[in-house]
Amino acid sequence: MSAMTSALNAASTTTTAIHGNQNIVAGGNVTVYRGLSVKQLDEYRKLILRQDWEATKENPAFRKLVRAAHGGKDVEQLNAYSRAKFWEDLSNFLDKVVQAEIDLQKLWQQGNVGEELKAMIPKIEVARNDFNYDEVNRLLSEFRDKHMNLRQDLAKVDYLQGQNYELQINYTKAERYYSKAAAIEDENPFYLNAHAGILWKMGRYPEAELLLRQSLAIDEKALSPEHPNVAIRLNNLALLLSEQGNYDDAEPLCRRSVAIGEKALGPNHPDVATWLNNLALLLKTQGKYDEAEPLYRRALAIDEKALGPNHPGVASDLNNLASLLHDQGKYTDAEPLYRRALAIGEKTLGPNHPNVASSLNNLANLRYDQGKYDDVEPLIRRALAIDEKTLGPNHPTTIKIRNNLNALLEKKKAAK
């Protein structure tokens, strides 16, 4: 292992989050039937892409989104690190809101909705559109107090309150309400998956695994073993097992999810690309490089066509493949991929984003391993300048890159 360290490789893998019944591609076109309109989403995304700081001050609706994404803080109150990651964090939060809206539509499909709950839905949606999660919690608690006998509706209310707390990053309360929903309808994979997902985030892996296996069994029986929902369940379970180092059990689940996806969704679907990436990472972790490489390449080709050549997801695919080639000593093949990932980051995030600094460090690491020390220094110095400005001089990542620079200078000095 070289003296230079990479800040991004381990964080660049594409993974599938747990969802009720589907995956979504971040930033894709999603029709939301209630809640945020497509027009509102487009306006928010355009503001995020423009990275217009003044819009955060002058647009009242946008300020509410900012506060919701940053724990109630306005942009003026954020520290240097939060400001550096501001636009990326805001985009990620908006993706979570969109997924929450999609899952909400599926919630209303979980059996019948009582008249009392139907009457409250517009009030909930108004509050959610305003990112007023405290008001949503108040409405749900009020409903629960008045209608303790409406069992099926209470499962929906508990799920919705869990989702609301999850958006507020209050995982303890989110788990409490997801658990209640799953207890009321213990044969409903929708609620079981939600509960498993929050347990996973809290590091309670054995409990999450039991629920994921239960959910998988229910869907295999109710839908068929070849249904796309089953592929999602398999992939989620495989990711959890892999995170615990149980690769032998995770690999066949990953392979089966890919096979189902190819058959049910088609071989060029973005979800298939995600599952291919996950399988490739699992193989790479086990040292099965020859098997991982074609999967990474195929995932990259799918995403380039489905998402466009300059999408951040494509940059992630490029970095995944470059990292694999780098680890095998295939430096000439890895370099153009690292450079292209860097270019996409500069274009989509801006030249002074911390992720760009990480990409510069990755490329510098490669050049260092090639013995191209004169090429390394300007890359490291630029990465260090970005991180010192955006993260601060004492941030762990800044210190790591400063150490890389010092190691390089010592190496050059010794070579003279």
C-alpha positions in Angstrom: 0.0 0.0 0.0 1.5 3.3 -1.0 2.1 6.3 1.3 -0.5 8.3 -0.5 -4.1 7.7 0.7 -7.3 8.0 -1.2 -10.2 9.9 0.3 -12.9 8.9 -2.1 -12.5 5.3 -3.3 -14.3 3.6 -0.4 -17.2 6.1 -0.6 -17.9 6.0 -4.3 -19.8 2.8 -4.6 -23.3 2.8 -6.0 -25.8 1.1 -3.6 -29.5 0.7 -3.4 -31.3 2.1 -0.5 -34.2 0.2 1.1 -37.5 1.3 -0.3 -41.0 0.0 0.0 -41.5 -1.4 -3.4 -39.1 0.3 -5.9 -35.8 2.0 -6.5 -35.5 5.5 -7.9 -32.6 7.1 -9.6 -31.5 10.3 -7.9 -32.4 13.3 -9.9 -34.5 11.4 -12.4 -37.9 12.5 -13.6 -40.5 11.5 -11.0 -44.2 12.2 -11.1 -45.5 12.9 -7.7 -49.3 12.5 -7.6 -49.7 14.4 -4.3 -47.4 16.7 -2.4 -44.7 18.5 -4.2 -45.6 19.1 -7.8 -43.3 18.3 -10.7 -43.0 22.1 -11.3 -41.9 22.7 -7.7 -39.3 20.0 -7.9 -38.0 21.3 -11.2 -37.7 24.8 -9.7 -35.8 23.5 -6.7 -33.5 21.4 -8.8 -32.7 24.4 -11.1 -31.8 26.5 -8.1 -29.5 23.7 -6.8 -27.8 23.3 -10.2 -27.3 27.1 -10.4 -25.7 27.1 -6.9 -27.2 30.5 -6.4 -26.5 31.6 -2.8 -28.8 34.6 -3.2 -31.7 32.4 -4.0 -31.4 30.9 -0.5 -32.0 34.3 1.0 -34.6 35.8 -1.4 -36.8 32.8 -2.1 -39.0 32.0 0.9 -40.0 28.5 -0.3 -36.4 27.7 -1.0 -35.3 28.9 2.5 -37.8 26.4 4.0 -36.2 23.6 2.0 -32.8 24.8 3.2 -33.9 24.8 6.8 -35.5 21.4 6.5 -32.3 19.9 5.1 -30.0 21.5 7.7 -31.8 20.9 11.0 -33.7 24.2 11.1 -30.6 26.4 10.3 -30.5 29.1 7.6 -27.6 29.2 5.3 -26.1 32.1 7.2 -25.8 29.9 10.3 -24.0 27.0 8.7 -20.3 26.2 9.5 -17.6 26.0 6.8 -18.0 22.2 6.4 -21.8 22.4 5.9 -21.4 25.3 3.5 -18.9 23.3 1.5 -21.3 20.4 1.1 -24.4 22.6 1.0 -25.6 22.0 -2.6 -24.8 18.3 -2.5 -26.6 17.8 0.8 -29.5 19.9 -0.4 -29.8 17.7 -3.5 -29.6 14.5 -1.5 -32.3 15.8 0.9 -34.6 16.7 -2.0 -34.1 13.1 -3.3 -35.2 11.8 0.1 -38.3 14.1 0.0 -39.2 12.8 -3.5 -38.7 9.2 -2.3 -40.8 9.9 0.7 -43.6 11.2 -1.5 -43.4 8.1 -3.7 -43.6 5.9 -0.6 -46.5 7.9 0.6 -48.5 7.1 -2.5 -47.8 3.5 -1.8 -48.9 3.9 1.8 -52.4 4.9 0.6 -52.5 1.7 -1.4 -52.1 -0.4 1.8 -55.7 -1.5 2.2 -58.6 0.9 2.5 -58.3 4.4 3.9 -60.9 5.5 6.4 -63.0 8.6 5.9 -61.4 10.2 9.0 -57.9 9.8 7.6 -58.9 10.9 4.1 -60.2 14.1 5.6 -56.8 14.8 7.2 -54.7 14.0 4.2 -54.9 17.5 2.6 -53.7 19.1 5.9 -50.8 16.7 6.0 -49.8 17.4 2.5 -49.9 21.2 3.0 -47.6 20.8 6.0 -45.2 18.5 4.2 -45.1 20.8 1.1 -44.1 23.5 3.5 -41.5 21.2 5.1 -43.3 21.8 8.4 -42.7 18.4 9.9 -43.6 19.6 13.4 -47.1 20.3 12.2 -47.3 16.9 10.5 -46.4 15.3 13.9 -49.1 17.3 15.6 -51.8 16.3 13.2 -50.8 12.6 13.4 -50.7 12.6 17.2 -54.1 14.3 17.2 -55.6 11.7 14.9 -54.2 8.9 17.0 -55.6 10.3 20.2 -59.1 10.6 18.6 -59.2 7.3 16.6 -57.5 4.6 18.6 -60.0 2.0 17.3 -59.1 2.5 13.6 -56.5 -0.3 13.3 -55.7 -0.1 9.6 -55.5 3.7 9.5 -53.3 3.7 12.6 -50.7 1.6 10.8 -50.7 4.3 8.1 -50.4 7.0 10.7 -47.6 5.3 12.5 -45.7 4.7 9.2 -46.2 8.3 8.2 -45.0 9.6 11.6 -41.9 7.3 11.3 -41.2 8.6 7.9 -41.6 12.2 9.2 -39.1 11.6 12.0 -36.6 9.9 9.6 -36.6 13.0 7.4 -35.8 15.0 10.6 -32.9 12.5 11.2 -34.5 11.4 14.5 -33.9 7.7 14.0 -34.9 6.7 17.5 -38.4 8.1 17.2 -38.7 6.9 13.6 -37.9 3.3 14.6 -40.6 3.5 17.3 -43.3 4.4 14.9 -42.2 2.1 12.0 -42.2 -0.7 14.6 -45.8 0.1 15.6 -46.9 0.1 11.9 -45.2 -3.3 11.4 -46.7 -4.7 14.5 -50.2 -3.7 13.4 -49.8 -5.3 9.9 -47.1 -7.9 10.5 -47.5 -9.5 7.1 -47.2 -6.3 5.1 -43.7 -6.0 3.5 -44.1 -2.3 3.1 -44.0 -1.7 6.8 -41.5 -4.5 7.5 -39.1 -2.9 5.0 -39.5 0.5 6.5 -38.7 -0.9 10.0 -35.7 -2.9 8.7 -34.3 0.2 6.9 -34.3 2.3 10.1 -32.8 -0.5 12.2 -30.1 -0.8 9.6 -29.3 2.9 9.8 -29.1 2.5 13.6 -26.6 -0.4 13.3 -29.1 -3.0 14.6 -28.2 -5.5 11.9 -29.5 -8.8 13.3 -33.0 -7.3 13.9 -32.9 -5.7 10.4 -31.9 -9.0 8.8 -34.8 -10.9 10.3 -37.3 -8.4 9.0 -35.7 -8.3 5.5 -35.9 -12.1 5.3 -39.5 -12.1 6.4 -40.3 -9.4 3.8 -38.6 -11.4 1.1 -40.5 -14.6 2.0 -43.8 -12.8 1.9 -43.2 -11.3 -1.5 -41.9 -14.5 -3.0 -45.1 -16.2 -2.0 -47.5 -13.4 -2.8 -46.0 -12.1 -6.0 -43.7 -14.8 -7.4 -40.0 -15.5 -7.1 -39.3 -13.6 -10.3 -41.0 -10.3 -9.5 -39.0 -7.0 -9.5 -40.0 -6.4 -5.9 -38.3 -9.7 -5.0 -35.1 -8.4 -6.7 -35.2 -5.3 -4.5 -35.7 -7.5 -1.4 -32.8 -9.7 -2.4 -30.5 -6.8 -3.1 -31.3 -5.1 0.2 -30.6 -8.3 2.2 -27.4 -8.9 0.3 -26.1 -5.4 1.1 -26.9 -5.9 4.8 -25.0 -9.2 4.8 -22.1 -7.8 2.9 -21.9 -4.9 5.4 -21.4 -7.5 8.1 -18.7 -9.3 6.1 -21.0 -12.3 5.2 -19.9 -12.4 1.6 -20.7 -16.1 1.0 -24.4 -15.6 1.7 -24.6 -12.2 0.1 -23.1 -13.1 -3.3 -25.9 -15.5 -4.5 -28.5 -13.0 -3.4 -26.8 -10.3 -5.5 -26.6 -12.6 -8.5 -30.2 -13.6 -8.2 -31.3 -9.9 -8.0 -29.4 -9.1 -11.2 -31.0 -12.0 -13.0 -34.5 -11.1 -11.9 -33.9 -7.5 -12.9 -32.6 -8.4 -16.3 -35.6 -10.5 -17.0 -38.3 -8.3 -15.5 -37.0 -4.8 -16.2 -34.7 -5.4 -19.2 -30.9 -5.7 -19.4 -30.4 -1.9 -19.7 -32.5 -0.6 -16.8 -30.7 1.8 -14.3 -31.8 -0.5 -11.5 -29.9 -3.3 -13.1 -26.8 -1.1 -13.3 -27.1 -0.4 -9.6 -27.4 -4.1 -8.8 -24.4 -4.8 -11.1 -22.4 -2.3 -9.2 -23.3 -3.9 -5.9 -22.4 -7.3 -7.2 -19.1 -6.0 -8.6 -18.2 -4.4 -5.3 -18.9 -7.6 -3.4 -16.6 -9.5 -5.8 -13.9 -6.9 -5.6 -14.0 -7.1 -1.8 -13.4 -10.8 -2.1 -10.5 -10.3 -4.5 -12.4 -11.6 -7.5 -11.2 -8.8 -9.8 -11.6 -10.6 -13.1 -15.3 -11.2 -12.4 -15.9 -7.7 -11.0 -14.5 -5.7 -14.0 -17.0 -6.7 -16.7 -19.8 -6.0 -14.3 -18.5 -2.5 -13.5 -18.0 -1.8 -17.3 -21.5 -2.9 -18.1 -23.0 -0.8 -15.3 -21.1 2.2 -16.6 -22.5 1.6 -20.1 -26.0 1.4 -18.9 -25.8 4.6 -16.8 -24.1 6.5 -19.6 -27.1 5.7 -21.8 -29.8 6.1 -19.2 -28.6 9.0 -17.2 -26.3 10.9 -19.7 -22.5 11.0 -19.9 -22.1 13.8 -17.4 -24.4 12.6 -14.6 -22.8 12.3 -11.1 -23.9 8.6 -11.1 -21.7 8.1 -14.1 -18.8 9.7 -12.2 -19.4 7.2 -9.4 -19.3 4.3 -11.9 -16.1 5.7 -13.4 -14.5 5.9 -10.0 -15.6 2.4 -9.1 -14.0 1.0 -12.2 -10.9 3.1 -12.0 -10.4 2.0 -8.3 -10.6 -1.7 -9.4 -8.1 -1.2 -12.2 -5.8 0.8 -9.9 -5.8 -2.0 -7.3 -4.7 -4.4 -10.0 -1.9 -2.2 -11.1 -3.5 -1.3 -14.4 -2.5 2.3 -14.1 -2.7 3.2 -17.8 -6.3 2.0 -17.9 -7.4 3.6 -14.7 -6.0 7.1 -15.3 -8.5 8.3 -18.0 -11.4 7.1 -15.9 -10.2 9.0 -12.9 -9.7 12.1 -15.1 -13.1 11.8 -16.6 -14.7 11.4 -13.1 -12.8 14.5 -12.0 -14.1 16.5 -15.0 -17.7 15.5 -14.3 -17.3 16.6 -10.7 -15.8 19.9 -11.7 -18.7 20.5 -14.2 -21.6 19.4 -11.9 -20.3 20.4 -8.5 -18.0 23.2 -9.3 -14.1 23.4 -9.3 -13.8 24.1 -5.5 -16.1 21.3 -4.1 -14.6 18.9 -1.6 -15.6 16.0 -3.8 -13.4 17.5 -6.5 -10.5 17.6 -4.0 -11.1 13.9 -3.3 -11.0 13.2 -7.0 -7.8 15.1 -7.3 -6.3 13.1 -4.5 -7.4 9.8 -6.2 -5.6 10.9 -9.4 -2.6 12.0 -7.4 -2.5 8.6 -5.7 -2.4 6.9 -9.0 0.4 9.1 -10.4 2.3 8.5 -7.2 2.0 4.8 -7.6 3.3 5.3 -11.2 6.4 7.2 -9.8 5.3 10.4 -11.6 6.1 12.6 -8.6 6.3 15.8 -10.5 2.7 15.3 -11.7 1.5 14.5 -8.2 2.5 17.7 -6.5 0.2 20.2 -8.3 -2.7 17.8 -7.9 -2.2 17.5 -4.2 -1.6 21.2 -3.7 -4.8 22.0 -5.5 -6.7 19.4 -3.4 -5.2 20.8 -0.2 -6.1 24.4 -1.2 -9.8 23.4 -1.8 -10.1 21.6 1.5 -8.4 24.2 3.5 -10.8 26.8 2.1 -14.0 24.7 2.3 -13.4 22.3 5.2 -10.9 24.3 7.3 -7.2 23.6 8.1 -8.0 21.2 10.9 -10.5 18.9 9.3 -9.5 15.2 9.1 -9.7 15.2 5.3 -7.5 18.3 5.1 -5.0 16.8 7.4 -4.9 13.6 5.4 -4.2 15.4 2.2 -1.6 17.6 3.9 0.1 14.4 5.1 0.0 13.2 1.5 1.8 16.3 0.4 4.4 16.0 3.1 5.0 12.3 2.2 5.5 13.3 -1.4 7.9 16.1 -0.6 10.0 13.7 1.6 10.0 11.2 -1.3 11.2 13.7 -3.8 13.8 15.0 -1.4 15.2 11.5 -0.8 15.3 10.8 -4.5 17.6 13.8 -5.2 
